[in-house]
Amino acid sequence: VPEWDAKLKQEWMNTNNEFAIISHQPSALSDFEKPELAKVVPRNCAVDFLEVKVPHYDGRGDGKVENLKQPLLSHTWSPGFSFAKCHLEESAPYDGFTPYVAGVEAFARFARFWTRGYDVYTPTQNIVYTNYQPNPDGHGTMEWMKRWKYRLREKSLRRIRSYLELPDGEEGLKLENLGIYGLGKRRSLKQLNEFVGIDLAA
């Protein structure tokens, strides 16, 4: 998008929130040439539980907003498009101990952000687009690690379940030792349940 950086900075400033994150599931690249869709922004609404017992958002967005005047407060975060001040990554960086959680990392990371006082907003316009088509060479990502993938993924999921206080967590993991890789202390997990409208304990 032309002048994407200035537009994105203005979206962030319009939240009037030092702890704002501008994030949503990006629109498809095929929509880029359709000006009438510039302000039709994908947005996740529902939170589901996968078979792996971890909260999950639809990867393509299950809703949309149109013609917003101001960025809209959200209860979801997308790794596909996220913009905030750098102190976000300093206070809750990517957890290198959770590989292979693409598709389920969004809620876990949102929980880490939100409990530290950060708020996610859906922007008023599409600024970033992505190509949802399969790899043109027919190969998946990191195929050379496929034999280890499921073992590493399950270990990652157990770690996530632990700090979300879900069943089947990592045995012996002390949550107080997670530090910047666990939940924050400005908001509680109970408050997160109320904000999102789910019950992690159910």
N, C-alpha and C positions, 0 to 999 in steps of 0.2 A: 504494500500500500504506500503511495507517495507520502512523504513526510511522516512515516510511521512513528518515528521516535518522538517527534513533537506532539503528535496526537496521543500517544500512549502516556507521555509525561503529563499532558493536560487531563487525561482521564484520571490518573492517580491524584493530581492536585484537586480535582473536583470532589473527591471523597472527603477532603478536609480531615484526613486521618493519617497521622504519622505511621500507623501500623497497618495501613491498607495494602492489600494484595489485589492486583487486577488479574483475573484469571477466568477462563472458561474453556470448554472444549472447542478448538478452532473449527471454523467452517471448512467445507471441502474446497479444494483448489478450483474445482469446476465452477464454484459460485463467484469466483473473483471477477469474471467478466460480466456479471449481472448486477448493474448499479442499483437495481430495485431491491436487492438483498443486502445492501451495505449496512443497513441498520436493523436487519433481522438476525439477531445474535443467538446462537445455540446456548442452552442453559440446562444443567442437570437439576432435576427436581427430586427424583425418587432415590432412596437408599435401600439397596437389597442386600441380602446375605447370600453369598455363594456357598457351594458345597464345601469349600475350604474353611467355612465358618468365620469369614472376615467380611465386614461391610464393603459394599462395592457400588460404584456409579456406572451407568451406561457409558460405554466408551465413545459413543457418537453424540451424546446429549439426548435427553428424552423430552426436552421442552425448548421453548424459545421465547425471547422477548423482542418487542418491536418498538422503534421510535422512542426509546428512553430519553428523558431529559437529563438525568443524572445516573452515574453508576449505581447499580442495584445490589444491596447486600445479599449475599448468597450463603448457603450452608454446604457448598461443595467447592473443591479445588481441583484443577486439572494440571497434570504434569506436562500437557501438550502446549500450554501457554500460561506463563506466570510472570508477573512483573511487580517488583516491590523494591524498597530500599535494601541496600546490601546487608543491613543488620539482621534481616530475616534469615539469610543463609549463615550468618555468624551465630545466631541464637538457636537455630534448628536446622542444621545442615543435613544433606543427604546422608542416610545411614549406610555406610559401606558394608555393614553386616547383614544387609537384607537384599542380596542379589536375586534376580529373577522373580520380582514381584510386580512386573509391568501388568497393568490391568487391575491390580488390587492395592497398589501403593497409595492411591489418591486419598482415600478416607483416612488411612493411617497418618499420612503426612499432614492432612488438614487438621486432624486432632492435635498433633504436635504444635502446629502453628496457632490454632485457636486457643488452646490452653495457655499459651504464652501471651495472649492479648491481641493477636493479629486478627484482622477481619478480611474476608474475601468479598470482592465485588465483581459483578458482571459488567463489562464495559457497555457503552451506548452504541458502539459500532464495531464491525469486524475489522481488525487491524492485522491479524495474522491468519493465514490459511495453511492448510496442510494437504498433502497428497495421500488419500486413503487407499490408493490402488496397491495391489500386491507387488512385491519386488519383481522388476522386469526380468531378472535372470532366473526366477523360480526358486531361489534359495531363501531360507529364513535367516534370521540374525543369530550369530554366535553358534552355528551348527557344530563347530568343532568341540563345543562344550556340552553337547546334547546328553552325553552319557552321565554327566554330573548334574545336569540341570535340575531334575526332580528332587534329588537329595538336598541340594542347596536351597531350592525353593521351599521345601517343607521346613527346613530349619529357619528360614526367614519368616515364614508364616507363624511359626511357634513364637518367635520373638515379638512379632506384631501383636499376636493374641495376648501375650503377657502384659504389655503395657496398656492395652485396651481392656484388660481384666476380663478376657474371654476364656472359655474352657479350652483345654488342650494347649496351654502355653508352654514355654520353655522351662523344663524342670531345673530348679536350682537358680534361676535368674533372679537377681536382686534388683528390683526396680529402682531403688535409690542409687544404684551404681550406673544407671544408664546416662545420667547427666543430660547433656544437650541432645542425646538421641532418644530420650524418653519424653513423657508429657511435661508440660510446663506447670507453673504453680499460680498463675494469675487467675485461671478459671479451672473449675473442677470437671471431672468426667461426668458427674451428675448434671452439671450445668450444660455440658455438651449434649447430653441426651435430650435435655429439655429444649435446647436451641434447635437441634436438628429434627426433633420429633420422633426419636426412636428409643428403644430400650436395649442397650447392649447386653444387659443381664438376662434378657428373656430368652 
